Amino acid sequence: MGEDGAGSDHPTPARCADPPPQGEGGCSVFADRIVATARGWIGTPYRHQASRKGVGCDCLGLVRGVWREVYGVEPELPPAYQPDWAERCGEDRLRDASRRHFGAELRAEEMRPGDLLLFCWRPDLPAKHAGILSAPDRFIHAYEQAAVIDSALVSSWRRRIAGIFRFPEKG
């Protein structure tokens, strides 16, 4: 594959929407803060429904923990949820909560480091996994049976992206 990305199933890396102030990679300083905060969770063991840096978290717990570090308080506590990706509950609670607290979903070409990514196992199932884009081709997430890691956003992950949201800028 050439440098122009021909033959790739990856979207063209998005440009930042808010020019100044610029941080690493040309994205906003705020987005850089989100990524740096998420990186601070790397190595935290996987624990279903937990959200304590260095102690344990799942994918949602990672997002909740980053939110707390950046904003100070969580906007809501999640209800109990199953770890099963194939759960058929009829509701897309993760996407609904993301819309409430992050705002409108973004298109793939708008995706940039610092954005929240939601994943689903199949298109007919609700989003059941979350991560934070750390680079155009990498994301940080809590991986079951392991820990919080920075993974390559390979095609098998990209095709499961169910939603992209931007952390709201602090006022």
C-alpha positions as CSV (number, residue, x, y, z in Angstrom):
1,M,0.0,0.0,0.0
2,G,1.3,3.4,-0.9
3,E,1.7,6.5,1.3
4,D,-1.5,7.9,-0.3
5,G,-3.5,5.2,1.4
6,A,-4.7,3.6,-1.9
7,G,-6.2,0.2,-1.2
8,S,-6.7,0.9,2.5
9,D,-10.0,0.5,4.3
10,H,-8.8,3.2,6.8
11,P,-10.4,6.7,6.5
12,T,-8.3,9.6,5.6
13,P,-6.9,11.1,8.9
14,A,-9.2,13.9,10.0
15,R,-8.0,17.4,10.4
16,C,-8.6,19.3,13.6
17,A,-11.7,21.5,13.6
18,D,-10.5,24.0,16.1
19,P,-7.1,25.5,14.9
20,P,-5.6,27.3,18.0
21,P,-4.3,26.4,20.4
22,Q,-2.6,23.5,18.8
23,G,-1.0,20.6,20.6
24,E,0.8,17.4,19.6
25,G,-0.1,16.3,16.0
26,G,-1.9,19.5,15.3
27,C,-5.0,18.7,17.4
28,S,-6.2,20.9,20.2
29,V,-4.4,21.1,23.5
30,F,-7.7,19.8,25.1
31,A,-7.6,16.7,22.9
32,D,-4.0,16.2,23.9
33,R,-5.0,16.3,27.5
34,I,-7.7,13.6,26.9
35,V,-5.1,11.3,25.3
36,A,-2.5,12.0,28.0
37,T,-5.0,11.3,30.7
38,A,-6.1,8.0,29.0
39,R,-2.4,7.0,28.6
40,G,-2.1,7.4,32.4
41,W,-4.5,4.4,32.8
42,I,-2.4,2.1,30.7
43,G,-1.6,-1.0,32.7
44,T,-4.7,-0.8,34.9
45,P,-6.0,-4.4,35.2
46,Y,-9.3,-5.3,33.6
47,R,-12.2,-5.5,36.1
48,H,-15.8,-5.5,34.9
49,Q,-17.7,-2.4,36.0
50,A,-14.7,-1.0,37.9
51,S,-13.3,2.5,37.4
52,R,-10.2,3.0,39.5
53,K,-6.9,3.9,37.9
54,G,-4.2,1.4,38.8
55,V,-6.7,-0.9,40.6
56,G,-9.1,-2.0,37.9
57,C,-11.5,-0.9,35.1
58,D,-13.4,-2.1,32.1
59,C,-13.8,-0.1,28.9
60,L,-16.5,2.1,30.3
61,G,-14.6,2.5,33.6
62,L,-11.7,3.9,31.6
63,V,-13.9,6.5,29.9
64,R,-15.5,7.3,33.2
65,G,-12.1,7.7,34.9
66,V,-10.8,10.0,32.2
67,W,-14.0,12.0,32.4
68,R,-13.5,12.4,36.2
69,E,-9.9,13.4,35.9
70,V,-10.7,16.1,33.3
71,Y,-14.1,17.4,34.5
72,G,-14.0,16.5,38.2
73,V,-17.3,14.6,38.5
74,E,-19.2,12.1,36.4
75,P,-22.5,13.3,34.8
76,E,-24.3,10.1,35.7
77,L,-23.5,6.6,37.1
78,P,-24.2,3.8,34.7
79,P,-26.7,1.0,35.6
80,A,-25.4,-2.5,35.9
81,Y,-24.5,-4.1,32.6
82,Q,-23.3,-7.4,31.2
83,P,-19.8,-7.9,29.8
84,D,-21.2,-9.9,26.9
85,W,-20.6,-8.2,23.5
86,A,-23.5,-10.2,21.9
87,E,-26.1,-9.1,24.5
88,R,-29.4,-8.3,22.9
89,C,-31.1,-5.9,25.2
90,G,-33.1,-3.8,22.7
91,E,-31.4,-0.6,23.9
92,D,-28.2,1.1,22.9
93,R,-27.4,2.5,26.3
94,L,-23.8,3.3,25.7
95,R,-24.6,5.3,22.5
96,D,-27.5,7.0,24.2
97,A,-25.4,8.1,27.2
98,S,-22.7,9.2,24.8
99,R,-25.2,11.4,22.9
100,R,-26.4,12.9,26.2
101,H,-22.9,13.8,27.5
102,F,-20.7,14.2,24.4
103,G,-23.2,15.6,21.9
104,A,-23.7,14.7,18.3
105,E,-21.9,11.7,16.7
106,L,-19.1,12.5,14.3
107,R,-18.4,11.1,10.8
108,A,-15.4,8.8,10.4
109,E,-13.5,11.5,8.5
110,E,-13.9,13.9,11.5
111,M,-12.3,11.4,13.9
112,R,-9.2,12.7,15.7
113,P,-7.0,11.7,18.7
114,G,-8.9,12.3,21.9
115,D,-12.3,11.2,20.5
116,L,-14.4,8.5,22.1
117,L,-15.0,5.4,20.0
118,L,-17.8,3.0,20.5
119,F,-17.8,-0.5,19.0
120,C,-20.3,-3.2,18.4
121,W,-19.9,-6.9,17.6
122,R,-22.4,-6.8,14.7
123,P,-24.4,-3.9,13.1
124,D,-27.7,-5.3,14.6
125,L,-26.3,-5.2,18.2
126,P,-25.8,-2.3,20.6
127,A,-22.4,-0.7,21.2
128,K,-20.7,-2.7,24.0
129,H,-17.1,-1.5,23.9
130,A,-15.4,1.9,24.1
131,G,-12.0,3.3,23.7
132,I,-10.2,6.7,23.2
133,L,-8.4,7.4,19.9
134,S,-4.8,8.0,20.8
135,A,-3.4,8.5,17.3
136,P,-5.0,8.2,13.8
137,D,-4.3,4.5,13.8
138,R,-4.4,3.6,17.6
139,F,-6.8,3.6,20.5
140,I,-6.6,3.1,24.3
141,H,-9.1,0.7,25.8
142,A,-9.5,-1.8,28.6
143,Y,-9.1,-5.3,27.1
144,E,-10.8,-8.1,28.8
145,Q,-8.5,-10.8,30.3
146,A,-5.7,-8.2,30.3
147,A,-5.5,-4.5,31.1
148,V,-5.8,-1.0,29.7
149,I,-3.7,-1.0,26.5
150,D,-2.9,1.1,23.5
151,S,-3.9,-1.0,20.5
152,A,-3.6,-0.6,16.7
153,L,-6.9,0.4,15.2
154,V,-6.7,-2.4,12.6
155,S,-9.5,-3.1,10.1
156,S,-11.1,-5.7,12.4
157,W,-11.6,-2.9,15.0
158,R,-12.4,-0.2,12.4
159,R,-15.3,-2.1,10.9
160,R,-16.8,-2.4,14.4
161,I,-16.9,1.3,15.1
162,A,-20.5,2.1,16.0
163,G,-20.1,5.7,17.0
164,I,-17.5,8.5,17.3
165,F,-17.9,11.3,19.8
166,R,-15.7,14.3,20.9
167,F,-15.1,15.1,24.6
168,P,-16.7,18.5,25.1
169,E,-14.3,21.3,25.7
170,K,-14.2,22.6,29.2
171,G,-15.7,26.0,29.6
